[in-house]
Amino acid sequence: MFYHVKELQFNARVSKPDPAFATLLLEQFGGANGELAAALRYFGQAFAAKNPYPDKYDLLMDIATEEFSHLEIVGATIQMLLTGINGDLKDAAENSEIMQLLNGKASKEAMIHQGMVAPQFFVGTAGGPAYTNSQGVPWSAAYINGDVQGELTSDLRSDIAAETRAKMVYEYLLQFTDDPYVKETLRFLMTREVAHYQMFEAALATIQPNFPMGTLQSDPKYSNLYFNMSSGNGLRGPWNQGESTQLGETFQFIEDPIKHVLETNGLLDQQANGTDRTEDAVQAMNEQLGKTKKEFVNAAAPIGPQQWNTALAAEEIDTTVKKPKDQ
């Protein structure tokens, strides 16, 4: 259930109309990393988390709802940046107020040129925000479908990455406006991406074990191999030498990948090196985690009559199987 409050979460303001920047700002209204995508991403992820992770369900629904409020802020800012366009498009005469202010054909053409990156402002929505990116490409669920996998350790990692991308878009947008009011709005929205990043990161840490994502463990023969796929001497760093960050395995640096692949029969004869993990231990862990996760999920959502709302006591659900009257 949603309840709309007419005041914005952050009181967005603009100093003056700016159709050109309004066009750029569409990226955060209907773009791949925008607020609509974020809201629907977390909204979709929340359903699978409801019963096994009610606390994470709250987190995802709360942030999804906040993202809808951010979409409202972006839309309101775009609308204010387009002040004057909507009304003047109702007047087909050349002496409309905006054309008088533009003072001539050259200025009129310059205004049209400003808006042509997203022509829907002039010929599609008559001065209102559209569900497109800054190039006029319509919003698509393809932006987020891959982020809703029903496995929370995977979904939360997608969310951390999504907040990172959105933060960077706001950071870039800040470089294209001189309006101090717009800047304060963008800085607020950018800061909330940083806040959400930390929230998702903290939520992921409460799920243990959470690596690797999902249930199945990685094959110890290949989990610590680093292939030097660049010509010349391979550069070294903590990503290909020393211990791996999560499994604590010693990286095996394959200096000559072609030679190594040939010598190991296409890696079929590869042996596990630099790790204490064995195939037997991996299979045992797969079975243990699989059983534990299955019991955890099934216990949270047992088969039988169910209801989504938790305000009513569970015992109020009638679980009696009633026989037809003619029996």
C-alpha positions in Angstrom: 0.0 0.0 0.0 1.3 3.4 -0.9 0.3 6.8 0.3 1.3 9.9 -1.6 2.3 13.1 0.2 2.3 16.0 -2.2 5.4 17.6 -0.7 8.7 16.3 -2.2 11.2 14.5 0.1 13.7 17.2 -0.9 12.3 20.6 -1.9 13.7 20.9 -5.4 14.2 24.3 -6.9 15.5 25.9 -10.1 16.8 29.4 -10.9 15.6 29.6 -14.4 14.4 27.5 -17.4 17.0 25.3 -19.0 15.7 22.9 -21.7 19.2 21.7 -22.5 19.9 20.5 -19.0 16.4 19.1 -18.7 17.3 16.9 -21.6 20.4 15.6 -19.8 18.4 15.1 -16.6 16.1 12.7 -18.4 18.9 10.1 -18.0 17.9 9.9 -14.3 14.2 9.8 -15.1 14.0 7.1 -17.7 17.5 5.9 -18.2 19.2 2.6 -17.4 20.7 3.9 -14.2 17.9 6.3 -13.3 15.4 6.4 -10.4 12.6 4.5 -12.2 15.0 1.6 -12.8 16.2 1.7 -9.2 12.7 1.7 -7.7 11.4 -1.2 -9.8 14.6 -3.2 -9.3 14.3 -3.1 -5.5 10.5 -3.5 -5.7 10.9 -6.7 -7.7 13.6 -8.1 -5.5 11.6 -7.6 -2.4 9.0 -10.2 -3.1 11.3 -13.2 -2.9 12.8 -11.9 0.3 9.5 -11.4 2.1 9.3 -14.7 4.0 12.8 -15.9 4.4 14.2 -12.4 5.1 11.5 -10.2 6.4 14.1 -7.6 7.5 15.6 -7.4 4.0 12.0 -7.2 2.6 11.6 -4.1 4.7 14.9 -2.7 3.5 14.2 -3.3 -0.2 10.6 -1.9 0.0 11.8 1.1 2.0 14.5 2.0 -0.5 12.3 1.2 -3.5 9.7 3.6 -2.1 12.4 6.3 -1.6 13.6 5.8 -5.1 10.0 6.5 -6.3 10.2 9.7 -4.3 13.5 10.5 -6.1 11.8 9.9 -9.4 9.3 12.5 -8.3 12.1 14.9 -7.5 13.7 14.4 -10.9 10.4 14.8 -12.7 9.6 17.9 -10.8 13.0 19.4 -11.6 12.7 18.6 -15.3 9.2 20.2 -15.3 10.5 23.4 -13.7 13.4 23.5 -16.1 10.9 23.5 -18.9 8.8 26.3 -17.6 7.3 28.3 -20.4 7.4 25.6 -23.0 4.1 23.9 -22.2 2.1 27.0 -22.3 3.7 28.5 -25.4 3.1 25.3 -27.3 -0.6 25.9 -26.9 -0.2 29.0 -29.0 0.5 28.2 -32.6 1.0 31.9 -33.5 4.6 33.2 -34.1 4.0 36.1 -31.7 3.7 33.8 -28.6 5.4 35.1 -25.6 8.5 32.8 -25.7 9.1 33.7 -29.4 8.9 37.4 -28.5 11.5 36.8 -25.8 13.7 34.8 -28.2 13.7 37.9 -30.5 13.9 36.5 -34.0 14.3 33.4 -36.2 17.9 32.7 -35.2 17.0 32.5 -31.5 14.0 30.4 -32.2 16.1 27.9 -34.2 18.6 27.9 -31.3 15.9 26.9 -28.9 14.7 24.1 -31.2 18.3 22.9 -31.5 18.6 22.8 -27.7 15.6 20.5 -27.4 16.3 18.3 -30.4 18.4 15.8 -28.4 15.1 14.9 -26.7 12.5 16.1 -29.2 9.7 14.6 -27.1 9.8 17.8 -25.0 8.5 19.7 -28.0 6.5 17.2 -30.1 5.8 14.3 -27.7 5.0 15.6 -24.2 4.7 19.4 -24.8 7.1 20.3 -22.0 6.8 17.4 -19.5 9.2 14.6 -18.6 9.1 11.4 -20.6 10.1 7.9 -19.7 13.1 8.0 -21.9 16.8 8.5 -21.4 18.6 11.6 -22.5 18.8 10.4 -26.1 15.0 9.8 -26.3 15.3 6.0 -26.0 12.2 4.6 -24.2 12.7 3.0 -20.7 12.9 -0.8 -20.8 12.5 -3.5 -18.2 15.6 -5.0 -19.9 17.5 -2.5 -17.7 16.7 -4.4 -14.5 15.4 -7.9 -15.3 18.9 -9.4 -14.8 19.1 -7.8 -11.3 16.0 -9.7 -10.0 17.3 -13.3 -9.5 15.5 -14.4 -6.3 18.9 -15.1 -4.6 19.5 -12.3 -2.1 23.3 -12.6 -2.0 23.3 -12.0 -5.8 20.6 -9.3 -5.8 22.3 -7.2 -3.1 25.5 -7.2 -5.0 23.6 -6.0 -8.1 22.1 -3.3 -5.9 25.6 -2.1 -4.7 26.7 -1.9 -8.3 23.5 -0.1 -9.4 24.0 2.6 -6.7 27.6 3.0 -7.8 26.5 3.7 -11.4 23.7 6.0 -10.4 26.1 8.0 -8.2 28.4 8.5 -11.1 25.6 9.7 -13.4 24.7 12.4 -10.8 28.4 13.3 -10.4 28.7 13.8 -14.2 25.4 15.8 -14.3 26.6 18.2 -11.7 29.3 19.3 -14.2 26.7 20.4 -16.8 24.7 22.9 -14.8 25.6 26.2 -13.2 22.2 26.6 -11.4 22.9 26.5 -7.7 19.4 25.3 -6.9 19.7 22.4 -9.3 23.1 21.6 -8.0 21.8 21.2 -4.4 19.1 18.9 -5.6 21.5 16.7 -7.6 23.9 16.6 -4.6 21.1 15.4 -2.4 20.2 12.7 -4.8 23.9 11.7 -5.3 24.4 11.5 -1.6 21.4 9.1 -1.2 23.1 6.8 -3.7 26.1 6.7 -1.4 23.8 6.0 1.6 22.0 3.2 -0.1 25.3 1.6 -1.2 26.3 1.3 2.5 22.8 -0.1 3.5 23.0 -2.8 0.9 26.5 -3.6 1.8 25.6 -3.9 5.5 22.6 -6.1 4.6 24.7 -8.4 2.6 27.2 -8.8 5.5 24.4 -10.1 7.7 23.8 -13.1 5.5 26.5 -15.8 6.2 27.9 -17.5 4.4 27.4 -15.1 1.4 30.3 -16.1 -0.8 30.2 -17.4 -3.4 26.7 -16.1 -4.3 24.1 -18.8 -4.4 24.6 -22.3 -3.1 27.0 -24.2 -5.2 30.7 -23.8 -4.4 33.4 -23.2 -6.9 35.7 -25.9 -8.3 39.0 -25.7 -6.4 41.0 -26.6 -9.6 40.1 -23.3 -11.2 39.1 -20.8 -8.5 42.6 -19.4 -8.0 44.0 -19.4 -11.6 45.0 -16.1 -13.1 45.7 -16.3 -16.9 48.1 -13.7 -18.3 46.1 -12.8 -21.4 48.2 -9.7 -22.2 51.3 -9.6 -24.3 54.7 -9.0 -22.6 55.4 -9.4 -18.9 52.2 -9.6 -16.9 51.8 -7.0 -14.2 51.3 -8.3 -10.7 49.1 -7.2 -7.9 46.8 -8.5 -5.1 44.4 -9.6 -7.9 46.9 -12.3 -9.2 49.4 -12.9 -6.4 49.1 -13.7 -2.7 45.8 -14.9 -1.2 42.4 -14.4 -2.8 40.1 -12.1 -0.9 37.3 -14.4 -0.1 38.5 -18.0 -0.2 42.0 -17.4 1.0 43.6 -19.4 -1.8 47.0 -18.7 -3.2 46.7 -17.3 -6.7 48.4 -19.4 -9.5 49.8 -17.1 -12.1 49.7 -18.7 -15.5 52.4 -16.9 -17.4 51.9 -18.7 -20.8 48.1 -19.6 -21.0 48.5 -21.4 -24.4 51.3 -23.7 -23.2 49.4 -24.4 -20.0 46.1 -25.3 -21.8 48.0 -27.6 -24.1 49.9 -29.3 -21.3 46.7 -29.9 -19.2 44.6 -31.2 -22.1 42.4 -28.1 -22.2 42.5 -27.8 -18.4 40.8 -31.3 -18.0 44.0 -32.5 -16.2 44.3 -29.4 -14.1 45.1 -30.1 -10.5 44.1 -28.1 -7.5 47.1 -26.1 -6.2 47.4 -23.4 -3.6 44.2 -24.3 -1.8 43.1 -26.5 1.0 39.7 -27.1 -0.5 39.1 -30.5 -2.0 36.4 -31.8 -4.4 34.9 -34.0 -1.6 34.7 -31.0 0.7 33.1 -28.9 -2.0 30.4 -31.6 -2.7 29.8 -31.9 1.1 29.4 -28.1 1.4 27.0 -28.1 -1.7 24.8 -30.7 0.0 24.9 -29.0 3.4 24.1 -25.5 2.1 21.5 -26.8 -0.3 19.7 -28.6 2.6 20.0 -25.7 5.0 18.7 -23.1 2.5 15.8 -25.4 1.4 14.8 -25.9 5.0 15.1 -22.2 5.8 13.0 -21.1 2.8 10.4 -23.8 3.3 10.0 -23.0 7.0 9.5 -19.4 6.2 6.8 -20.2 3.6 5.2 -23.6 4.3 2.9 -25.1 1.7 -0.8 -24.4 2.5 -3.1 -21.4 3.0 -1.1 -18.2 3.1 -1.7 -14.5 3.4 0.7 -11.7 2.6 -0.4 -9.3 5.4 1.1 -10.0 8.8 -1.0 -7.7 10.8 -3.5 -10.5 11.5 -2.3 -13.3 13.7 -1.3 -16.4 11.7 -3.9 -18.5 13.6 -6.7 -16.5 12.1 -6.0 -18.2 8.7 -8.5 -21.0 8.4 -6.4 -24.1 7.6 -9.3 -26.5 8.0 -10.1 -28.6 4.9 -13.8 -28.5 4.6 -15.8 -31.3 3.0 -18.6 -30.6 0.5 -22.0 -30.7 2.1 -23.1 -33.8 0.1 -20.4 -36.0 1.8 
